[in-house]
Amino acid sequence: MPETLKFHFTPVDEARAEEKNVHEKASTNVADTIEVLQSQFPGAIAKVSVYAGEYTAFVKRESLLQVCTALKETLGFTYLVDLAGVDRFCEDAPRYEVYYAIVNLDTGKRLRLKVLVDEEDAVVPSLTGLFKAADWNERECYDMLGIRFEGHPDLRRMYMPEDFAYHPQRKEFPLLGIPGSLPLPPRVPEGELTMDPFAAARSGSPAKSYQEPKGEDA
């Protein structure tokens, strides 16, 4: 009998506010940048959170373009590193968020912005006019979560067919997909389309490949 793996429980440490976080890096300490934004755009930043020296500014959707324009044109944050969406699946807050990681290449400073998005009005201004790199990132976010980017020049799906009725990164989407929602090529040359690629996981009988011996279970 193999030995059962031991479970090592690590208790949660008590908060030690007076101590410096060992993971904190100078590149993510952008308190001065956020202060400038708060001064230039009063009320545009709804909240600022700090963890391990990393600053995240929650920007109101209607102020996103103004804030990002200032970051690029006057504060030197010219490089959009990443943009993606998150399904928070919360009942007491907007369901989705879109986050942006922007870098000042001259100073090495990194800033994270977030915009909260309501499920009933999942629309965010596109940043493609400011950052070319936003193009495919916004398309991917639209494809996976259904968040639309207003002003995007070519908002098409990235991976899924245009007529696909679902957004796979939403929390309610089944891990094994939805049978019949995306027919796949047949596993045999003259066979029918594969309507459920995970039939075995659903107690079904998956189609045999022409490379498998006949008369044997897959």
FENFEN-V971368 format. One record per residue. RES is the residue in three letters. BURIAL is b if it has 24 or more other ideal C-beta (glycine too) atoms within 12 Angstrom, else e. Layout:
BEGIN
[[RES | BURIAL] [RES | BURIAL]]
END
This chain:
BEGIN
[[MET | e] [PRO | e] [GLU | e] [THR | e] [LEU | e] [LYS | e] [PHE | e] [HIS | e] [PHE | e] [THR | e] [PRO | e] [VAL | e] [ASP | e] [GLU | e] [ALA | e] [ARG | e] [ALA | e] [GLU | e] [GLU | e] [LYS | e] [ASN | e] [VAL | e] [HIS | e] [GLU | e] [LYS | e] [ALA | e] [SER | e] [THR | b] [ASN | e] [VAL | b] [ALA | e] [ASP | e] [THR | b] [ILE | b] [GLU | e] [VAL | e] [LEU | b] [GLN | b] [SER | e] [GLN | e] [PHE | b] [PRO | e] [GLY | e] [ALA | b] [ILE | b] [ALA | b] [LYS | e] [VAL | b] [SER | e] [VAL | e] [TYR | e] [ALA | e] [GLY | e] [GLU | b] [TYR | b] [THR | b] [ALA | b] [PHE | b] [VAL | b] [LYS | b] [ARG | b] [GLU | e] [SER | b] [LEU | b] [LEU | b] [GLN | b] [VAL | b] [CYS | b] [THR | b] [ALA | b] [LEU | b] [LYS | b] [GLU | e] [THR | e] [LEU | b] [GLY | e] [PHE | b] [THR | b] [TYR | b] [LEU | b] [VAL | b] [ASP | b] [LEU | b] [ALA | b] [GLY | b] [VAL | b] [ASP | b] [ARG | e] [PHE | e] [CYS | e] [GLU | e] [ASP | e] [ALA | e] [PRO | b] [ARG | b] [TYR | b] [GLU | b] [VAL | b] [TYR | b] [TYR | b] [ALA | b] [ILE | b] [VAL | b] [ASN | b] [LEU | e] [ASP | e] [THR | e] [GLY | e] [LYS | b] [ARG | b] [LEU | b] [ARG | b] [LEU | b] [LYS | b] [VAL | b] [LEU | b] [VAL | b] [ASP | e] [GLU | b] [GLU | e] [ASP | e] [ALA | b] [VAL | b] [VAL | b] [PRO | b] [SER | b] [LEU | b] [THR | b] [GLY | e] [LEU | b] [PHE | b] [LYS | e] [ALA | e] [ALA | b] [ASP | b] [TRP | b] [ASN | b] [GLU | b] [ARG | b] [GLU | b] [CYS | b] [TYR | b] [ASP | b] [MET | b] [LEU | b] [GLY | b] [ILE | b] [ARG | b] [PHE | b] [GLU | e] [GLY | e] [HIS | b] [PRO | e] [ASP | e] [LEU | b] [ARG | e] [ARG | b] [MET | b] [TYR | e] [MET | b] [PRO | e] [GLU | e] [ASP | e] [PHE | e] [ALA | e] [TYR | e] [HIS | b] [PRO | b] [GLN | b] [ARG | b] [LYS | e] [GLU | e] [PHE | e] [PRO | e] [LEU | e] [LEU | e] [GLY | e] [ILE | e] [PRO | e] [GLY | e] [SER | e] [LEU | b] [PRO | e] [LEU | e] [PRO | e] [PRO | e] [ARG | e] [VAL | e] [PRO | e] [GLU | e] [GLY | e] [GLU | e] [LEU | e] [THR | e] [MET | e] [ASP | b] [PRO | b] [PHE | e] [ALA | e] [ALA | e] [ALA | e] [ARG | e] [SER | e] [GLY | e] [SER | e] [PRO | b] [ALA | b] [LYS | e] [SER | e] [TYR | e] [GLN | e] [GLU | e] [PRO | e] [LYS | e] [GLY | e] [GLU | e] [ASP | e] [ALA | e]]
END
